[in-house]
């Protein structure tokens, strides 16, 4: 796994953790902390998505053109 894929996976993990923490705070009626954690989770998710797209573009750029056509046909 290359570096950009690893970073994206780490950000996805961070987002999942922040979502779980936010849900726990909401369950305890601590809505301000829950809201802040939800916002952080969304930020991590967005960054992870952007890194995933970049990693995909880099990987696709390295493949021969006929490999991309084969994938599209599947």
Phi and psi in radians as a Rosetta constraint file:
Dihedral C 1 N 2 CA 2 C 2 CIRCULARHARMONIC -1.401 0.35
Dihedral N 2 CA 2 C 2 N 3 CIRCULARHARMONIC 3.033 0.35
Dihedral C 2 N 3 CA 3 C 3 CIRCULARHARMONIC -1.078 0.35
Dihedral N 3 CA 3 C 3 N 4 CIRCULARHARMONIC -0.743 0.35
Dihedral C 3 N 4 CA 4 C 4 CIRCULARHARMONIC -1.186 0.35
Dihedral N 4 CA 4 C 4 N 5 CIRCULARHARMONIC -0.626 0.35
Dihedral C 4 N 5 CA 5 C 5 CIRCULARHARMONIC -1.141 0.35
Dihedral N 5 CA 5 C 5 N 6 CIRCULARHARMONIC -0.714 0.35
Dihedral C 5 N 6 CA 6 C 6 CIRCULARHARMONIC -1.118 0.35
Dihedral N 6 CA 6 C 6 N 7 CIRCULARHARMONIC -0.754 0.35
Dihedral C 6 N 7 CA 7 C 7 CIRCULARHARMONIC -1.104 0.35
Dihedral N 7 CA 7 C 7 N 8 CIRCULARHARMONIC -0.724 0.35
Dihedral C 7 N 8 CA 8 C 8 CIRCULARHARMONIC -1.099 0.35
Dihedral N 8 CA 8 C 8 N 9 CIRCULARHARMONIC -0.738 0.35
Dihedral C 8 N 9 CA 9 C 9 CIRCULARHARMONIC -1.104 0.35
Dihedral N 9 CA 9 C 9 N 10 CIRCULARHARMONIC -0.704 0.35
Dihedral C 9 N 10 CA 10 C 10 CIRCULARHARMONIC -1.103 0.35
Dihedral N 10 CA 10 C 10 N 11 CIRCULARHARMONIC -0.719 0.35
Dihedral C 10 N 11 CA 11 C 11 CIRCULARHARMONIC -1.181 0.35
Dihedral N 11 CA 11 C 11 N 12 CIRCULARHARMONIC -0.629 0.35
Dihedral C 11 N 12 CA 12 C 12 CIRCULARHARMONIC -1.080 0.35
Dihedral N 12 CA 12 C 12 N 13 CIRCULARHARMONIC -0.721 0.35
Dihedral C 12 N 13 CA 13 C 13 CIRCULARHARMONIC -1.116 0.35
Dihedral N 13 CA 13 C 13 N 14 CIRCULARHARMONIC -0.746 0.35
Dihedral C 13 N 14 CA 14 C 14 CIRCULARHARMONIC -1.077 0.35
Dihedral N 14 CA 14 C 14 N 15 CIRCULARHARMONIC -0.734 0.35
Dihedral C 14 N 15 CA 15 C 15 CIRCULARHARMONIC -1.101 0.35
Dihedral N 15 CA 15 C 15 N 16 CIRCULARHARMONIC -0.760 0.35
Dihedral C 15 N 16 CA 16 C 16 CIRCULARHARMONIC -1.079 0.35
Dihedral N 16 CA 16 C 16 N 17 CIRCULARHARMONIC -0.734 0.35
Dihedral C 16 N 17 CA 17 C 17 CIRCULARHARMONIC -1.096 0.35
Dihedral N 17 CA 17 C 17 N 18 CIRCULARHARMONIC -0.776 0.35
Dihedral C 17 N 18 CA 18 C 18 CIRCULARHARMONIC -1.128 0.35
Dihedral N 18 CA 18 C 18 N 19 CIRCULARHARMONIC -0.643 0.35
Dihedral C 18 N 19 CA 19 C 19 CIRCULARHARMONIC -1.117 0.35
Dihedral N 19 CA 19 C 19 N 20 CIRCULARHARMONIC -0.743 0.35
Dihedral C 19 N 20 CA 20 C 20 CIRCULARHARMONIC -1.120 0.35
Dihedral N 20 CA 20 C 20 N 21 CIRCULARHARMONIC -0.741 0.35
Dihedral C 20 N 21 CA 21 C 21 CIRCULARHARMONIC -1.137 0.35
Dihedral N 21 CA 21 C 21 N 22 CIRCULARHARMONIC -0.712 0.35
Dihedral C 21 N 22 CA 22 C 22 CIRCULARHARMONIC -1.104 0.35
Dihedral N 22 CA 22 C 22 N 23 CIRCULARHARMONIC -0.754 0.35
Dihedral C 22 N 23 CA 23 C 23 CIRCULARHARMONIC -1.071 0.35
Dihedral N 23 CA 23 C 23 N 24 CIRCULARHARMONIC -0.690 0.35
Dihedral C 23 N 24 CA 24 C 24 CIRCULARHARMONIC -1.137 0.35
Dihedral N 24 CA 24 C 24 N 25 CIRCULARHARMONIC -0.740 0.35
Dihedral C 24 N 25 CA 25 C 25 CIRCULARHARMONIC -1.159 0.35
Dihedral N 25 CA 25 C 25 N 26 CIRCULARHARMONIC -0.679 0.35
Dihedral C 25 N 26 CA 26 C 26 CIRCULARHARMONIC -1.116 0.35
Dihedral N 26 CA 26 C 26 N 27 CIRCULARHARMONIC -0.689 0.35
Dihedral C 26 N 27 CA 27 C 27 CIRCULARHARMONIC -1.060 0.35
Dihedral N 27 CA 27 C 27 N 28 CIRCULARHARMONIC -0.611 0.35
Dihedral C 27 N 28 CA 28 C 28 CIRCULARHARMONIC -1.505 0.35
Dihedral N 28 CA 28 C 28 N 29 CIRCULARHARMONIC 0.179 0.35
Dihedral C 28 N 29 CA 29 C 29 CIRCULARHARMONIC 1.177 0.35
Dihedral N 29 CA 29 C 29 N 30 CIRCULARHARMONIC 0.316 0.35
Dihedral C 29 N 30 CA 30 C 30 CIRCULARHARMONIC -1.651 0.35
Dihedral N 30 CA 30 C 30 N 31 CIRCULARHARMONIC 1.291 0.35
Dihedral C 30 N 31 CA 31 C 31 CIRCULARHARMONIC -1.240 0.35
Dihedral N 31 CA 31 C 31 N 32 CIRCULARHARMONIC -0.549 0.35
Dihedral C 31 N 32 CA 32 C 32 CIRCULARHARMONIC -1.145 0.35
Dihedral N 32 CA 32 C 32 N 33 CIRCULARHARMONIC -0.824 0.35
Dihedral C 32 N 33 CA 33 C 33 CIRCULARHARMONIC -1.141 0.35
Dihedral N 33 CA 33 C 33 N 34 CIRCULARHARMONIC -0.725 0.35
Dihedral C 33 N 34 CA 34 C 34 CIRCULARHARMONIC -1.046 0.35
Dihedral N 34 CA 34 C 34 N 35 CIRCULARHARMONIC -0.722 0.35
Dihedral C 34 N 35 CA 35 C 35 CIRCULARHARMONIC -1.113 0.35
Dihedral N 35 CA 35 C 35 N 36 CIRCULARHARMONIC -0.772 0.35
Dihedral C 35 N 36 CA 36 C 36 CIRCULARHARMONIC -1.091 0.35
Dihedral N 36 CA 36 C 36 N 37 CIRCULARHARMONIC -0.744 0.35
Dihedral C 36 N 37 CA 37 C 37 CIRCULARHARMONIC -1.169 0.35
Dihedral N 37 CA 37 C 37 N 38 CIRCULARHARMONIC -0.622 0.35
Dihedral C 37 N 38 CA 38 C 38 CIRCULARHARMONIC -1.116 0.35
Dihedral N 38 CA 38 C 38 N 39 CIRCULARHARMONIC -0.706 0.35
Dihedral C 38 N 39 CA 39 C 39 CIRCULARHARMONIC -1.097 0.35
Dihedral N 39 CA 39 C 39 N 40 CIRCULARHARMONIC -0.759 0.35
Dihedral C 39 N 40 CA 40 C 40 CIRCULARHARMONIC -1.121 0.35
Dihedral N 40 CA 40 C 40 N 41 CIRCULARHARMONIC -0.682 0.35
Dihedral C 40 N 41 CA 41 C 41 CIRCULARHARMONIC -1.082 0.35
Dihedral N 41 CA 41 C 41 N 42 CIRCULARHARMONIC -0.735 0.35
Dihedral C 41 N 42 CA 42 C 42 CIRCULARHARMONIC -1.108 0.35
Dihedral N 42 CA 42 C 42 N 43 CIRCULARHARMONIC -0.720 0.35
Dihedral C 42 N 43 CA 43 C 43 CIRCULARHARMONIC -1.083 0.35
Dihedral N 43 CA 43 C 43 N 44 CIRCULARHARMONIC -0.792 0.35
Dihedral C 43 N 44 CA 44 C 44 CIRCULARHARMONIC -1.090 0.35
Dihedral N 44 CA 44 C 44 N 45 CIRCULARHARMONIC -0.714 0.35
Dihedral C 44 N 45 CA 45 C 45 CIRCULARHARMONIC -1.102 0.35
Dihedral N 45 CA 45 C 45 N 46 CIRCULARHARMONIC -0.753 0.35
Dihedral C 45 N 46 CA 46 C 46 CIRCULARHARMONIC -1.109 0.35
Dihedral N 46 CA 46 C 46 N 47 CIRCULARHARMONIC -0.793 0.35
Dihedral C 46 N 47 CA 47 C 47 CIRCULARHARMONIC -1.096 0.35
Dihedral N 47 CA 47 C 47 N 48 CIRCULARHARMONIC -0.717 0.35
Dihedral C 47 N 48 CA 48 C 48 CIRCULARHARMONIC -1.097 0.35
Dihedral N 48 CA 48 C 48 N 49 CIRCULARHARMONIC -0.727 0.35
Dihedral C 48 N 49 CA 49 C 49 CIRCULARHARMONIC -1.096 0.35
Dihedral N 49 CA 49 C 49 N 50 CIRCULARHARMONIC -0.777 0.35
Dihedral C 49 N 50 CA 50 C 50 CIRCULARHARMONIC -1.082 0.35
Dihedral N 50 CA 50 C 50 N 51 CIRCULARHARMONIC -0.755 0.35
Dihedral C 50 N 51 CA 51 C 51 CIRCULARHARMONIC -1.145 0.35
Dihedral N 51 CA 51 C 51 N 52 CIRCULARHARMONIC -0.633 0.35
Dihedral C 51 N 52 CA 52 C 52 CIRCULARHARMONIC -1.110 0.35
Dihedral N 52 CA 52 C 52 N 53 CIRCULARHARMONIC -0.752 0.35
Dihedral C 52 N 53 CA 53 C 53 CIRCULARHARMONIC -1.095 0.35
Dihedral N 53 CA 53 C 53 N 54 CIRCULARHARMONIC -0.751 0.35
Dihedral C 53 N 54 CA 54 C 54 CIRCULARHARMONIC -1.116 0.35
Dihedral N 54 CA 54 C 54 N 55 CIRCULARHARMONIC -0.740 0.35
Dihedral C 54 N 55 CA 55 C 55 CIRCULARHARMONIC -1.105 0.35
Dihedral N 55 CA 55 C 55 N 56 CIRCULARHARMONIC -0.708 0.35
Dihedral C 55 N 56 CA 56 C 56 CIRCULARHARMONIC -1.115 0.35
Dihedral N 56 CA 56 C 56 N 57 CIRCULARHARMONIC -0.754 0.35
Dihedral C 56 N 57 CA 57 C 57 CIRCULARHARMONIC -1.103 0.35
Dihedral N 57 CA 57 C 57 N 58 CIRCULARHARMONIC -0.710 0.35
Dihedral C 57 N 58 CA 58 C 58 CIRCULARHARMONIC -1.131 0.35
Dihedral N 58 CA 58 C 58 N 59 CIRCULARHARMONIC -0.736 0.35
Dihedral C 58 N 59 CA 59 C 59 CIRCULARHARMONIC -1.138 0.35
Dihedral N 59 CA 59 C 59 N 60 CIRCULARHARMONIC -0.760 0.35
Dihedral C 59 N 60 CA 60 C 60 CIRCULARHARMONIC -1.123 0.35
Dihedral N 60 CA 60 C 60 N 61 CIRCULARHARMONIC -0.622 0.35
Dihedral C 60 N 61 CA 61 C 61 CIRCULARHARMONIC -1.174 0.35
Dihedral N 61 CA 61 C 61 N 62 CIRCULARHARMONIC -0.464 0.35
Dihedral C 61 N 62 CA 62 C 62 CIRCULARHARMONIC -1.434 0.35
Dihedral N 62 CA 62 C 62 N 63 CIRCULARHARMONIC -0.329 0.35
Dihedral C 62 N 63 CA 63 C 63 CIRCULARHARMONIC -1.406 0.35
Dihedral N 63 CA 63 C 63 N 64 CIRCULARHARMONIC 2.576 0.35
Dihedral C 63 N 64 CA 64 C 64 CIRCULARHARMONIC -1.142 0.35
Dihedral N 64 CA 64 C 64 N 65 CIRCULARHARMONIC 2.661 0.35
Dihedral C 64 N 65 CA 65 C 65 CIRCULARHARMONIC -1.012 0.35
Dihedral N 65 CA 65 C 65 N 66 CIRCULARHARMONIC -0.645 0.35
Dihedral C 65 N 66 CA 66 C 66 CIRCULARHARMONIC -1.201 0.35
Dihedral N 66 CA 66 C 66 N 67 CIRCULARHARMONIC -0.446 0.35
Dihedral C 66 N 67 CA 67 C 67 CIRCULARHARMONIC -1.210 0.35
Dihedral N 67 CA 67 C 67 N 68 CIRCULARHARMONIC -0.642 0.35
Dihedral C 67 N 68 CA 68 C 68 CIRCULARHARMONIC -1.198 0.35
Dihedral N 68 CA 68 C 68 N 69 CIRCULARHARMONIC -0.663 0.35
Dihedral C 68 N 69 CA 69 C 69 CIRCULARHARMONIC -1.151 0.35
Dihedral N 69 CA 69 C 69 N 70 CIRCULARHARMONIC -0.671 0.35
Dihedral C 69 N 70 CA 70 C 70 CIRCULARHARMONIC -1.101 0.35
Dihedral N 70 CA 70 C 70 N 71 CIRCULARHARMONIC -0.739 0.35
Dihedral C 70 N 71 CA 71 C 71 CIRCULARHARMONIC -1.125 0.35
Dihedral N 71 CA 71 C 71 N 72 CIRCULARHARMONIC -0.685 0.35
Dihedral C 71 N 72 CA 72 C 72 CIRCULARHARMONIC -1.173 0.35
Dihedral N 72 CA 72 C 72 N 73 CIRCULARHARMONIC -0.533 0.35
Dihedral C 72 N 73 CA 73 C 73 CIRCULARHARMONIC -1.311 0.35
Dihedral N 73 CA 73 C 73 N 74 CIRCULARHARMONIC -0.334 0.35
